[in-house]
Amino acid sequence: MAQRPATPARDDQSRPPLFALEEWRAIVRTLALSPRQAQVVGLAMQSKKDKEIAKILRVDETTVYSHIKLARSRLQAADRMGLAYRVFECFRQVVERRTSS
């Protein structure tokens, strides 16, 4: 049975999410991110540093780094900016599909 995409993790002081929940789920499905990668990428998209993400998710900082690295590799992004670009590019495609239907 397929797992449901994870929701982007948020801490109490975080900004409102960049995407609506259904939009985020569509992005995660399209990009084929694991649930934890989705959480980490969601927090990175909120300009969180690895140390902050690790504290929020209660994991080691090297684990966060590994998730970011795997997501960057999967999306062929050279750095975090490239990763953000790929996510927003996917978001644009999701919106275009919905409006063209």
Backbone as a ProteinNet text record, in pm:
[ID]
protein_1_A
[PRIMARY]
MAQRPATPARDDQSRPPLFALEEWRAIVRTLALSPRQAQVVGLAMQSKKDKEIAKILRVDETTVYSHIKLARSRLQAADRMGLAYRVFECFRQVVERRTSS
[TERTIARY]
84	0	88.9	56.8	138	118.9	228.8	221.2	168.7	95.1	47.9	163.5	176.7	285.9	276.7	389.8	394.9	359.8	304.7	278.2	406.3	424.9	545.9	545.7	653.7	663.2	674.7	617.3	625.2	649.4	721	735.7	642	632.9	537.6	565	690.7	723.9	738.5	705.4	728.6	625.2	663.5	573.3	461.6	356.7	254.2	317.4	261.8	320.5	316.7	413.6	420.8	310.4	269.6	171.6	55.1	-61.8	-175.5	-143.3	-206.3	-175.6	-191.6	-299	-320.1	-216.5	-177.9	-73.2	58.5	91.4	215.3	215.6	103.1	94.7	114.6	57.6	74.8	221.1	287	429.1	512.2	487.3	563.2	543.8	419.3	393.3	466.7	459.9	523.6	674.5	733.5	879.3	925.7	834.1	865.2	959.1	930.6	1008.6	953.4	1042	996.6	926.5	846.1	778.3	875.6	989.5	1084.9	1155	1189	1248.1	1151.2	1023	922.2	920.7	929.8	932.9	1056	1170.5	1296.3	1297.4	1256.5	1253.1	1152.7	1038.8	939.1	995	1070.8	1132.5	1245.8	1322.3	1429.3	1369.8	1251.4	1184.3	1139.2	1132.4	1098.7	1224.5	1336.4	1466.8	1523.1	1486.9	1542.6	1679.9	1770.1	1903.3	1896.4	1997.4	2000.1	1984.7	2052.4	2047	1904.4	1835.7	1697.8	1604.9	1622.1	1539.3	1560.4	1685.8	1717	1647.7	1647.8	1583.8	1432.4	1371.3	1226.7	1185.4	1260.3	1225.6	1284.8	1366.6	1431.1	1515.8	1599.4	1694.1	1831.1	1932.3	2067.3	2083.4	2168.6	2192.8	2246	2326.4	2378.4	2266	2162.7	2046.6	1974.3	1958.3	1894.7	1977.9	2108.9	2198.7	2182.7	2172.3	2156.5	2025.4	1916.9	1787.4	1791.4	1853.6	1866.5	1951.1	2061.5	2150.5	2079.1	2003.2	1929.1	1821	1751.3	1648.3	1711.8	1826.1	1897	1940.7	1990.6	2034.5	1916.5	1806.7	1687.9	1634.4	1641.4	1586.6	1692.2	1813.5	1925.6	1945.7	1950.7	1972.4	2113.2	2184.2	2322.6	2331.8	2232.1	2234.7	2091.6	2077.2	1943.2	1859.8	1923.8	1850.8	1795	1875.5	1830.1	1716.4	1724	1618.2	1487.7	1496.2	1377.5	1321.4	1409.6	1366.4	1288.5	1339.2	1271.4	1133.2	1123.5	994.7	895.4	938.1	848.1	812.9	906.5	880.3	771.6	781.8	682.4	546.9	548.3	425.3	356.2	433.2	377.4	310.2	372.8	316.5	186.7	186.2	65.9	-49.4	-21.9	-126.3	-174.6	-82.9	-122	-209.6	-177.3	-260.1	-399.4	-409.4	-541	-624.2	-561	-637	-673	-596.9	-626.1	-732.2	-760	-858.5	-1000.6
-117.3	0	124.3	221.2	342.6	430.9	489.8	580.6	715.5	779.9	914.4	1011.3	1108.9	1205.8	1281.1	1305.4	1376.3	1522.6	1579.9	1723.2	1795.5	1916.8	1989	2018	1984	2006.5	2155.1	2196.2	2336.2	2342.5	2444.7	2466.2	2580.2	2611.4	2711.2	2851.6	2885.9	3021	3031.6	2928.3	2932.8	3018.5	3060.1	3136.7	3046.7	3107.1	3023	2939.4	2822.4	2737.3	2805.7	2772.1	2830.3	2778.2	2654.8	2589.6	2538.4	2532.2	2467	2318.6	2252.6	2113	2024.6	2039.3	1956.3	1987.4	2114	2150.5	2083.3	2088.4	2028	1877.2	1811.8	1667.4	1635.2	1717	1695.8	1714.7	1814.3	1838.2	1718	1671.1	1558.7	1434.3	1407.3	1291	1305.4	1423.9	1447	1431.6	1483.7	1477.5	1345.3	1261.2	1129.3	1139.2	1232.6	1245.5	1151.2	1101.3	1020.3	1113.7	1058.7	1144.7	1231.3	1175.1	1253.1	1357	1320.4	1417.8	1534.1	1503.3	1608.4	1702.9	1647.6	1731.9	1821.3	1761.8	1837.1	1944.5	1908.4	2005.5	2116.1	2079.8	2181	2283	2235.9	2327.6	2407.3	2343.9	2415.4	2525.6	2499.8	2600.8	2720.1	2701.1	2810.1	2878.1	2856.3	2916.6	2867.2	2747.8	2690.6	2631.7	2646.3	2587.1	2441.7	2363.4	2221.2	2203.9	2287	2276.5	2300.3	2398.9	2427.7	2312.5	2260.1	2148.8	2027.7	1999.9	1886.8	1901.6	2021.3	2045.4	2026.3	2078.2	2065.9	1919.5	1844.5	1705.2	1606.5	1658.3	1576.1	1464.7	1505.7	1413.6	1479.7	1404.3	1456.5	1547.3	1645.8	1739.5	1669	1564.5	1491.6	1417.1	1377	1313.1	1412.5	1533.9	1639.4	1664.1	1676.5	1698.3	1586.3	1461.5	1347.8	1355.6	1392.6	1404.7	1515	1626.6	1735.9	1689	1622.4	1575	1475.7	1383.3	1286.1	1354.2	1450	1523.1	1602.3	1666.6	1741.4	1648	1532	1434.9	1387.1	1352.9	1304.6	1409.7	1536.8	1644.8	1712	1658.2	1711	1860.5	1895.2	2033.8	2046.6	2149	2168.4	2214.5	2288.8	2343.2	2364.5	2426.3	2449.5	2542.4	2639.5	2730.4	2652.7	2563.7	2478.8	2387.7	2339.1	2255.6	2335.2	2456.5	2542.6	2570.5	2594.8	2619.5	2500	2378.8	2258	2242.2	2272.1	2261.2	2361.5	2486.4	2586.3	2555.7	2499.2	2458.2	2349.7	2255.8	2149.8	2209.2	2304.7	2371	2436.6	2503.7	2569.1	2466.3	2351.8	2245.1	2190	2173	2123.4	2220.1	2349.1	2450.7	2452.8	2445	2444.8	2325.1	2208.1	2089.4	2107.2	2167.4	2186.9	2288.8	2394.2	2497.3	2456.3	2366.3	2323	2212.5	2152.3	2042.9	2092.6
0	0	0	-83.2	-94.6	27.7	72.7	186.6	141.1	229	201.4	216.8	126.1	139.7	271.7	329.4	456.7	439	543.4	541.5	578	528.1	565.2	715.3	782.5	926.5	955.1	1068.4	1108.9	1259.2	1299.9	1442.8	1482.1	1611	1658.2	1607.3	1583.5	1538.5	1387.2	1314.6	1170.6	1100.1	981.8	897.6	847	790.2	728.2	617.6	589.6	486.2	350.1	265.4	131.9	40.7	65.1	-21.2	62.1	1.6	66.4	78.9	173.4	201.2	77.3	4.1	-115.4	-223.8	-234.7	-331	-291.5	-162.8	-115.6	-141.1	-114.6	-138.5	-286.3	-373.9	-518.2	-558	-500.1	-527.8	-482.9	-361	-305.4	-390.8	-432.5	-519.5	-651.8	-712	-841.4	-832	-726.8	-710.5	-652.9	-609.7	-552.9	-432.8	-343.2	-220.6	-114.3	-29.6	83.8	182.7	273	370.3	451.6	493.3	572.5	485.4	362.6	271.2	250.8	239.7	222.1	341.9	462	581.5	581.9	555	558.3	449.8	329.4	219.6	250.8	308.5	346.4	443.8	541.3	637.6	573.5	485	416	328.1	272.2	189.6	273.8	404.5	496	549.2	480.5	515.2	648	688.7	810.8	781.1	873.2	864.9	910.4	874.4	912.3	1063.3	1139.2	1285.7	1337.3	1280	1321.3	1283.1	1163	1115.9	1205.7	1239.6	1327.1	1462.3	1516.4	1645.6	1635.4	1530.4	1511.4	1496.6	1415.8	1387.6	1487.4	1580.1	1682.7	1620.8	1527.2	1464.4	1464.8	1426.5	1420.6	1298.5	1310.8	1200.9	1075.6	1094.9	978.9	905.6	977.8	915.4	825.5	874.2	794.2	668.7	686.1	573	469.3	517.6	426.9	349.2	416.7	347.9	241.7	275.4	177.9	59.7	89.8	-16.3	-108.7	-52.2	-132.6	-216.8	-158.2	-232.9	-346.7	-318.6	-424.1	-535.4	-499.7	-599.2	-683.3	-617.6	-687	-784.4	-744.9	-827.6	-915	-910.8	-989.7	-964.3	-837.3	-795.7	-737.9	-780.2	-735.8	-590.4	-543.4	-408.2	-359.4	-242.9	-186.4	-274	-335.2	-423.6	-542.6	-596.5	-705.9	-662.2	-539.5	-484.1	-475.5	-424.3	-415.6	-554.6	-650.6	-787.3	-841.4	-818.2	-867.1	-802.3	-673.6	-604.2	-662.6	-681.7	-737.9	-883.4	-956.8	-1094.3	-1095.9	-1006	-994.1	-954.1	-861.2	-818	-937.1	-1020.6	-1139.6	-1229.9	-1247.1	-1331.2	-1270.4	-1137.8	-1069.3	-1090.1	-1075.4	-1092	-1237.1	-1331.4	-1473.4	-1506.8	-1452.1	-1476.9	-1423.1	-1303.6	-1242.5	-1318.4	-1366.9	-1437.4	-1578.8	-1638.6	-1774.9	-1779.2	-1664.9	-1661.1	-1664.5
[MASK]
+++++++++++++++++++++++++++++++++++++++++++++++++++++++++++++++++++++++++++++++++++++++++++++++++++++

